[in-house]
Amino acid sequence: MSPSSTIYPRSSRRRRAKILATSVACITAAGAAWLTSGTANAGTVSGSLYRDPSNSAARWVASNSNDYRAQVIRDKVASQPTAHWLSSFNVNTVRSDVSSYVGSAVSAGQIPVLSVYGITNRDCGGASSGGASDLYQYQSWITNISQGLGNGTVLIILETDSIALQTCLSSSDLTARNQALHTATRTLKAANPNAKVYLDGGHSTWNKASEQANRLVAAGIADADGFYTNVSNFNSTSNEAAFGQALTSALAGLGASNKHQIIDTSRNGGASGDWCGDDNADRRIGQYPTTATNNSNIDAYLWVKPPGEADGCKYSAGSFQPDLAYSLASSASNPPATAATAVPTTPTSPPRSSSPVTSPPATSSSSSSGPPADPPPSSSSPAPEGACSASYAVTNAWQGGFQGTVTVTAGSSAISSWTVGWTLPSGQSITQTWNATLTVSGSSVTVPNLGWNGPLGARASTTFGFIGSGTSTGTPTLICT
């Protein structure tokens, strides 16, 4: 899932699934009038969706206007509204982040979409693991988010995979998660009755509709507006709509009536491939984002996962990759021409970190991360001929923890595998890693490659990431063998 860097939900069932500077205290009369009008073509939402002029695709286009891929990416990706991911866990800054982003959308007369991704034990310890250390902190985070929502229409995608993926939870943990999701829903709705909250519906090739309905009821969908599907896969819109209808019917049978669906269409436009199809450039964008779905059961087709932001297989999770965006969009038809789709050649406001999902989310998709308390340290080891080198950088930091990235580069000759090691500075520990395995013995860290990213051609590179606890200061010396 998310960017602007973030790690997104993944696997055959899951796919890895980011704000402005000023805070807004109220909605203008003109904005409020627009939010209550519009033409409803389906569902319960009407109006145009907010396109962040500083999204990752727009920033790339502004810096690479002469690139052969720029026009396609500008016209078919950067021009479109995508979800703004809140995936970096920072209780102290998230309120102002949300307020700024929502305020910008209101000023544009458009509907903001927020993807909230910070629940405890997120992604069951997978590549998008992270979030709040406990559910008490999580509730504080949600409360601060709710205080930045304003009082206009906001679409909230709450906690991707939190309901469809439960394999790592004990019975007591599951009960606590369901209570946390229900409390989060009520908190968000109480703060802004015009906010529309959608819970995790999985997708059409995961849990059966009857099973997912029972899970949604247990998580408090009675107080939500509906559910979303396909954020963690690439299933066709028609299959997701059919699944959504079955899920809606099953929910009604359990006493949760009139629940509507959101479908993620960001990468379901065809082509074959595995769960990491984005990084292998074998997917295509689907239906452009819209609230005009012509289906009374579906409130919107959204691009929850921003096209072009990697899942963490071939490229660093959440990083914007023009090759991916170009491949996704090159064969797609042009989007409907509207005033909202015009893309400036330079961002109209300072770049923000934008999309969705890592530990605290990966470096590119966190919308709620604050600046590190200390300058991000980095280090590198020289590249021996025919061997490998490794460079280290802190990409995000928060009170009591940090996120880092290590880039491994082959020397003058190709290599078939690599292992990176270093000694932890005093007070640090590594709690998880992705795109590699992790062994910690005392203060010694050893990180060998996975099977798919071990072989590197001469001078070629790959990256892995990790979450650490303690202070982010201190620059270790890395040894690559």
C-alpha positions as CSV (number, residue, x, y, z in Angstrom):
1,M,0.0,0.0,0.0
2,S,1.7,4.0,0.0
3,P,3.9,7.1,-0.5
4,S,6.2,10.4,-0.7
5,S,6.9,6.9,0.4
6,T,5.0,4.2,2.0
7,I,4.8,0.4,2.1
8,Y,1.6,-1.2,0.8
9,P,-0.3,-4.4,1.5
10,R,1.0,-7.2,-0.5
11,S,0.9,-10.9,-1.6
12,S,-1.6,-12.7,-3.8
13,R,-4.2,-11.4,-1.4
14,R,-2.5,-8.1,-0.4
15,R,-0.8,-5.3,-2.2
16,R,1.2,-2.6,-0.5
17,A,-1.0,-0.5,0.0
18,K,1.2,11.0,2.4
19,I,0.2,17.4,3.6
20,L,0.3,21.2,3.4
21,A,1.5,24.0,5.6
22,T,-1.4,26.0,6.9
23,S,-4.2,25.1,9.2
24,V,-7.9,25.8,8.4
25,A,-10.4,26.5,11.2
26,C,-13.6,26.9,9.2
27,I,-15.2,26.4,5.8
28,T,-16.2,29.4,3.8
29,A,-19.8,29.9,2.9
30,A,-19.1,29.3,-0.8
31,G,-17.2,26.0,0.1
32,A,-20.0,24.8,2.3
33,A,-22.6,25.6,-0.4
34,W,-20.6,23.6,-2.9
35,L,-20.2,20.6,-0.6
36,T,-24.0,20.3,-0.1
37,S,-24.8,20.6,-3.8
38,G,-23.6,18.8,-6.9
39,T,-25.1,16.1,-9.2
40,A,-25.3,12.7,-7.7
41,N,-24.9,10.0,-10.4
42,A,-24.8,7.1,-7.9
43,G,-24.2,6.2,-4.3
44,T,-24.3,8.8,-1.5
45,V,-21.4,11.1,-2.6
46,S,-21.4,13.8,-5.3
47,G,-18.8,16.3,-6.5
48,S,-15.3,16.2,-7.7
49,L,-12.4,14.7,-5.8
50,Y,-9.4,16.7,-4.7
51,R,-6.2,16.5,-6.7
52,D,-3.2,17.5,-4.7
53,P,-1.1,19.7,-7.0
54,S,2.0,18.6,-5.2
55,N,1.5,14.9,-5.5
56,S,4.5,12.7,-6.3
57,A,3.7,12.4,-10.0
58,A,3.2,16.1,-10.4
59,R,6.5,16.9,-8.6
60,W,8.3,14.5,-10.9
61,V,6.7,16.0,-14.1
62,A,7.7,19.5,-12.9
63,S,11.3,18.4,-12.6
64,N,11.4,16.3,-15.7
65,S,9.3,18.1,-18.3
66,N,11.6,17.1,-21.2
67,D,11.5,13.4,-20.4
68,Y,9.8,11.3,-23.0
69,R,7.5,9.9,-20.3
70,A,6.5,13.3,-18.9
71,Q,3.4,13.9,-21.1
72,V,1.8,10.6,-20.4
73,I,2.5,10.8,-16.7
74,R,1.2,14.4,-16.6
75,D,-2.0,13.8,-18.5
76,K,-3.0,10.4,-17.1
77,V,-1.5,10.1,-13.6
78,A,-0.5,13.5,-12.1
79,S,-3.8,15.0,-13.3
80,Q,-5.8,12.6,-11.2
81,P,-7.0,12.7,-7.5
82,T,-5.4,10.1,-5.3
83,A,-5.8,9.2,-1.6
84,H,-3.7,11.1,0.9
85,W,-2.1,8.5,3.2
86,L,-1.7,9.0,6.9
87,S,0.7,6.2,7.6
88,S,3.5,7.7,9.6
89,F,2.6,7.5,13.2
90,N,3.1,10.9,14.9
91,V,0.5,12.0,17.4
92,N,1.8,15.5,17.7
93,T,1.7,16.6,14.1
94,V,-1.1,14.7,12.5
95,R,-3.9,17.2,13.4
96,S,-2.2,20.1,11.6
97,D,-1.3,17.8,8.7
98,V,-4.9,16.8,8.2
99,S,-6.3,20.3,8.7
100,S,-3.9,21.7,6.1
101,Y,-4.7,19.0,3.5
102,V,-8.5,19.2,4.1
103,G,-8.3,22.9,4.0
104,S,-6.6,22.9,0.6
105,A,-9.3,20.6,-0.7
106,V,-12.1,22.9,0.6
107,S,-10.4,25.9,-0.9
108,A,-10.4,24.1,-4.3
109,G,-14.1,23.2,-3.9
110,Q,-13.3,19.4,-4.0
111,I,-13.6,16.4,-1.8
112,P,-10.5,15.1,0.0
113,V,-9.8,11.4,0.4
114,L,-7.7,10.3,3.4
115,S,-6.3,6.8,3.9
116,V,-5.7,6.2,7.6
117,Y,-3.1,3.5,8.2
118,G,-1.6,3.3,11.6
119,I,-3.3,0.6,13.7
120,T,-1.2,-1.5,16.1
121,N,0.2,-4.7,14.5
122,R,-0.4,-3.4,11.1
123,D,0.0,-5.8,8.2
124,C,0.6,-8.6,10.7
125,G,4.4,-7.9,10.8
126,G,4.8,-7.9,7.0
127,A,6.5,-5.3,4.8
128,S,4.0,-2.6,5.8
129,S,4.2,-3.4,9.5
130,G,4.4,-0.6,12.1
131,G,1.8,1.9,13.3
132,A,0.9,2.7,16.9
133,S,2.8,0.8,19.6
134,D,-0.5,0.1,21.4
135,L,-4.2,0.9,21.0
136,Y,-4.2,3.7,23.6
137,Q,-1.7,5.6,21.4
138,Y,-3.7,4.7,18.4
139,Q,-6.9,6.2,19.8
140,S,-5.0,9.4,20.6
141,W,-3.8,9.5,17.0
142,I,-7.3,9.0,15.7
143,T,-8.6,11.7,18.0
144,N,-6.1,14.2,16.7
145,I,-7.0,13.2,13.1
146,S,-10.6,13.8,13.8
147,Q,-9.9,17.3,15.1
148,G,-8.4,18.3,11.7
149,L,-11.3,17.1,9.6
150,G,-13.3,20.4,9.5
151,N,-17.1,19.9,8.8
152,G,-17.3,19.3,5.1
153,T,-17.4,16.1,3.1
154,V,-14.3,13.9,3.6
155,L,-13.9,10.3,2.5
156,I,-11.9,8.2,4.9
157,I,-10.4,4.8,4.0
158,L,-9.8,3.3,7.5
159,E,-7.0,0.8,8.0
160,T,-6.3,-1.3,4.9
161,D,-6.2,-5.0,5.6
162,S,-7.2,-4.6,9.2
163,I,-10.3,-6.7,8.9
164,A,-9.5,-9.0,6.0
165,L,-6.1,-10.0,7.4
166,Q,-6.3,-11.3,10.9
167,T,-4.1,-14.4,10.8
168,C,-1.6,-13.0,13.3
169,L,-4.1,-12.0,16.0
170,S,-5.1,-13.9,19.1
171,S,-8.7,-14.0,20.2
172,S,-8.1,-11.2,22.7
173,D,-6.0,-9.2,20.2
174,L,-8.9,-9.5,17.6
175,T,-11.4,-8.3,20.1
176,A,-9.2,-5.3,21.0
177,R,-8.7,-4.5,17.3
178,N,-12.5,-4.6,16.6
179,Q,-13.1,-2.3,19.5
180,A,-10.4,0.1,18.3
181,L,-11.8,0.2,14.8
182,H,-15.3,0.8,16.1
183,T,-14.1,3.5,18.4
184,A,-12.1,5.1,15.6
185,T,-15.2,5.1,13.4
186,R,-17.3,6.8,16.0
187,T,-14.6,9.3,16.9
188,L,-14.2,10.4,13.3
189,K,-18.0,10.6,12.7
190,A,-18.6,12.5,15.9
191,A,-16.0,15.1,15.1
192,N,-17.4,15.6,11.5
193,P,-20.8,14.2,10.8
194,N,-20.1,14.9,7.1
195,A,-17.1,12.6,7.1
196,K,-17.8,9.3,5.4
197,V,-15.9,6.4,6.9
198,Y,-15.3,3.1,5.1
199,L,-13.9,-0.1,6.6
200,D,-11.8,-2.9,5.1
201,G,-13.8,-5.1,2.9
202,G,-10.9,-7.1,1.5
203,H,-11.5,-8.0,-2.2
204,S,-13.3,-10.5,-4.4
205,T,-10.7,-13.2,-4.3
206,W,-10.0,-13.1,-0.6
207,N,-12.6,-13.9,2.1
208,K,-16.1,-15.0,1.2
209,A,-18.8,-12.2,1.4
210,S,-20.5,-13.9,4.3
211,E,-17.3,-14.2,6.3
212,Q,-16.2,-10.7,5.5
213,A,-19.7,-9.4,6.5
214,N,-19.4,-11.1,9.9
215,R,-16.0,-9.5,10.4
216,L,-17.2,-6.0,9.4
217,V,-20.1,-6.2,11.8
218,A,-17.8,-7.2,14.6
219,A,-15.6,-4.2,13.8
220,G,-18.5,-1.7,14.0
221,I,-19.6,-1.2,10.4
222,A,-23.1,-0.3,11.8
223,D,-21.7,3.2,12.6
224,A,-19.7,3.5,9.3
225,D,-20.8,4.5,5.9
226,G,-19.6,1.4,4.1
227,F,-16.6,-0.6,3.1
228,Y,-13.8,-0.4,0.5
229,T,-12.4,-3.2,-1.6
230,N,-9.5,-3.9,-4.0
231,V,-6.9,-1.7,-2.3
232,S,-4.9,-4.9,-1.8
233,N,-5.4,-6.4,-5.2
234,F,-5.9,-5.8,-8.9
235,N,-9.3,-7.5,-9.5
236,S,-11.6,-6.1,-12.2
237,T,-14.1,-3.5,-11.3
238,S,-17.0,-5.7,-12.4
239,N,-15.8,-8.5,-10.1
240,E,-15.4,-6.1,-7.2
241,A,-18.9,-4.6,-7.8
242,A,-20.4,-8.1,-7.8
243,F,-18.6,-8.9,-4.6
244,G,-19.7,-5.6,-3.1
245,Q,-23.3,-6.4,-3.8
246,A,-23.0,-9.8,-2.2
247,L,-21.3,-8.2,0.8
248,T,-23.9,-5.5,1.1
249,S,-26.7,-8.1,1.1
250,A,-24.9,-10.2,3.7
251,L,-24.4,-7.1,5.9
252,A,-28.1,-6.2,5.6
253,G,-28.9,-9.8,6.7
254,L,-26.9,-9.1,9.8
255,G,-28.7,-5.8,10.6
256,A,-26.2,-3.5,9.0
257,S,-28.2,-2.0,6.1
258,N,-27.5,0.7,3.6
259,K,-23.8,0.3,3.5
260,H,-22.0,1.5,0.4
261,Q,-18.9,0.5,-1.4
262,I,-15.6,2.2,-2.6
263,I,-13.6,0.3,-5.2
264,D,-9.9,1.0,-5.8
265,T,-9.3,1.2,-9.5
266,S,-5.8,2.5,-9.5
267,R,-4.1,-0.6,-11.0
268,N,-6.9,-3.0,-12.1
269,G,-7.1,-2.0,-15.8
270,G,-5.7,-5.3,-17.1
271,A,-2.5,-7.2,-17.9
272,S,-1.2,-10.2,-15.9
273,G,1.3,-10.4,-13.1
274,D,1.9,-11.4,-9.5
275,W,1.1,-9.3,-6.4
276,C,4.1,-7.1,-7.0
277,G,3.0,-6.4,-10.6
278,D,3.5,-2.7,-10.1
279,D,7.2,-3.1,-9.6
280,N,7.3,-5.5,-12.5
281,A,5.4,-2.9,-14.7
282,D,2.8,-5.4,-15.8
283,R,-0.4,-3.7,-14.6
284,R,-2.5,-0.9,-16.1
285,I,-4.5,1.9,-14.5
286,G,-8.3,1.3,-14.4
287,Q,-11.3,3.6,-14.2
288,Y,-10.3,7.2,-13.5
289,P,-11.3,8.4,-10.0
290,T,-14.9,9.6,-9.9
291,T,-18.0,9.8,-7.7
292,A,-20.1,9.3,-10.8
293,T,-20.2,5.5,-10.7
294,N,-23.7,5.0,-12.1
295,N,-24.2,2.3,-9.5
296,S,-26.3,3.1,-6.5
297,N,-24.3,0.7,-4.3
298,I,-20.9,2.3,-5.1
299,D,-20.0,5.7,-3.7
300,A,-16.8,6.2,-5.7
301,Y,-14.1,4.7,-7.8
302,L,-10.9,5.9,-6.1
303,W,-7.1,5.6,-6.7
304,V,-6.3,4.7,-3.1
305,K,-2.9,3.4,-4.0
306,P,-1.2,6.2,-6.1
307,P,-0.1,4.7,-9.5
308,G,3.7,4.8,-10.0
309,E,4.5,4.5,-6.3
310,A,6.3,1.2,-5.8
311,D,5.2,-1.7,-3.6
312,G,8.7,-2.5,-2.3
313,C,9.7,-5.4,-4.5
314,K,12.0,-4.1,-7.2
315,Y,12.0,-0.5,-5.9
316,S,11.9,1.1,-2.5
317,A,8.3,1.0,-1.2
318,G,6.4,4.2,-1.7
319,S,9.1,5.7,-4.0
320,F,7.7,7.3,-7.2
321,Q,9.1,5.4,-10.2
322,P,8.4,7.0,-13.6
323,D,8.9,3.7,-15.4
324,L,6.0,2.2,-13.4
325,A,3.8,5.2,-13.9
326,Y,4.5,5.3,-17.6
327,S,3.8,1.6,-18.0
328,L,0.6,1.8,-16.0
329,A,-0.7,4.7,-18.1
330,S,0.8,4.6,-21.5
331,S,-2.0,2.4,-23.1
332,A,-4.9,4.0,-21.2
333,S,-7.4,6.4,-22.7
334,N,-7.2,10.0,-21.8
335,P,-9.2,11.1,-18.8
336,P,-12.3,13.3,-19.2
337,A,-11.2,16.9,-19.7
338,T,-12.2,19.0,-16.7
339,A,-10.7,22.1,-15.2
340,A,-9.6,20.1,-12.2
341,T,-7.3,17.9,-14.3
342,A,-5.1,20.6,-15.6
343,V,-1.6,20.0,-14.2
344,P,0.8,23.0,-13.6
345,T,4.3,22.6,-14.9
346,T,5.5,23.5,-11.4
347,P,3.8,22.7,-8.1
348,T,1.6,25.5,-6.8
349,S,2.7,24.9,-3.2
350,P,5.7,23.5,-1.5
351,P,6.0,19.7,-1.9
352,R,4.5,17.6,0.8
353,S,5.1,14.0,1.6
354,S,2.1,12.2,0.2
355,S,0.9,8.6,-0.2
356,P,0.6,5.5,1.8
357,V,2.1,2.8,4.0
358,T,5.0,1.4,6.1
359,S,6.0,1.1,9.5
360,P,5.6,4.2,10.3
361,P,4.9,4.2,6.7
362,A,7.7,4.1,4.4
363,T,9.5,7.3,3.4
364,S,7.3,8.4,0.6
365,S,3.8,7.9,1.7
366,S,3.5,9.4,5.1
367,S,1.4,12.3,5.4
368,S,1.5,12.6,9.1
369,S,5.2,12.3,9.8
370,G,7.0,15.2,11.4
371,P,10.6,16.2,10.7
372,P,13.2,14.2,12.5
373,A,14.4,15.8,15.7
374,D,18.0,15.4,14.4
375,P,19.4,15.7,10.9
376,P,19.0,12.2,9.3
377,P,22.4,10.5,9.5
378,S,23.8,8.5,6.6
379,S,26.9,6.5,5.9
380,S,28.4,4.3,3.2
381,S,31.2,1.9,2.8
382,P,33.5,2.0,-0.2
383,A,32.8,-0.5,-3.0
384,P,35.4,-3.1,-3.3
385,E,36.0,-4.2,-6.9
386,G,33.8,-7.2,-7.6
387,A,32.2,-7.1,-4.2
388,C,29.5,-4.8,-2.9
389,S,29.0,-1.6,-0.9
390,A,26.2,-0.4,1.4
391,S,24.9,3.0,2.3
392,Y,22.7,3.8,5.2
393,A,20.2,6.7,5.7
394,V,17.5,7.6,8.3
395,T,14.4,8.4,6.2
396,N,12.0,9.1,9.0
397,A,12.2,9.7,12.8
398,W,9.7,10.1,15.6
399,Q,9.9,10.1,19.4
400,G,11.4,6.7,20.4
401,G,11.9,5.3,16.9
402,F,13.0,5.8,13.4
403,Q,13.0,4.2,9.9
404,G,16.0,3.6,7.8
405,T,17.0,2.5,4.3
406,V,20.1,0.7,3.2
407,T,21.2,0.7,-0.5
408,V,23.3,-2.2,-1.6
409,T,25.4,-1.7,-4.7
410,A,27.5,-4.3,-6.6
411,G,31.1,-3.5,-7.5
412,S,32.7,-3.9,-10.9
413,S,31.4,-7.4,-11.3
414,A,28.0,-9.0,-10.9
415,I,27.2,-10.7,-7.5
416,S,24.8,-13.5,-6.7
417,S,24.1,-12.6,-3.1
418,W,25.0,-10.1,-0.4
419,T,25.0,-9.7,3.3
420,V,25.1,-6.3,5.2
421,G,26.2,-6.0,8.8
422,W,26.8,-3.3,11.3
423,T,27.0,-2.7,15.0
424,L,24.1,-0.9,16.6
425,P,24.9,2.4,18.4
426,S,24.2,2.4,22.1
427,G,20.5,2.6,22.8
428,Q,19.3,1.4,19.4
429,S,17.5,-1.8,18.4
430,I,16.1,-3.0,15.1
431,T,12.5,-4.4,15.4
432,Q,11.7,-5.3,11.8
433,T,13.0,-5.2,8.2
434,W,11.6,-5.7,4.7
435,N,13.2,-6.8,1.4
436,A,15.8,-8.7,3.5
437,T,16.0,-11.0,6.5
438,L,17.2,-9.9,9.9
439,T,19.4,-11.5,12.6
440,V,20.4,-9.5,15.7
441,S,23.0,-10.9,18.2
442,G,23.6,-8.4,21.0
443,S,24.5,-5.2,19.2
444,S,25.5,-6.9,15.9
445,V,23.0,-6.8,13.0
446,T,23.3,-9.1,10.1
447,V,21.0,-8.7,7.1
448,P,21.2,-11.1,4.1
449,N,19.3,-10.7,0.9
450,L,16.1,-12.5,-0.1
451,G,16.1,-14.8,-3.0
452,W,14.8,-12.4,-5.6
453,N,17.0,-9.4,-4.8
454,G,20.4,-11.2,-4.2
455,P,21.7,-11.2,-7.7
456,L,22.9,-7.8,-8.9
457,G,24.7,-6.8,-12.1
458,A,27.9,-4.8,-12.1
459,R,27.2,-1.4,-10.4
460,A,23.5,-2.3,-9.9
461,S,21.7,-1.5,-6.7
462,T,18.8,-2.7,-4.5
463,T,17.4,-1.4,-1.2
464,F,16.0,-2.8,2.0
465,G,14.4,-0.9,4.9
466,F,14.0,-1.3,8.6
467,I,12.4,0.1,11.7
468,G,14.5,0.9,14.7
469,S,13.7,1.9,18.3
470,G,15.7,4.4,20.3
471,T,17.4,7.5,19.0
472,S,18.1,7.9,15.3
473,T,21.5,9.7,16.0
474,G,24.7,7.8,15.5
475,T,26.0,6.6,12.2
476,P,27.1,3.0,12.0
477,T,29.7,1.7,9.7
478,L,28.2,-0.8,7.3
479,I,30.1,-3.9,5.9
480,C,28.8,-5.5,2.8
481,T,30.0,-9.0,1.8
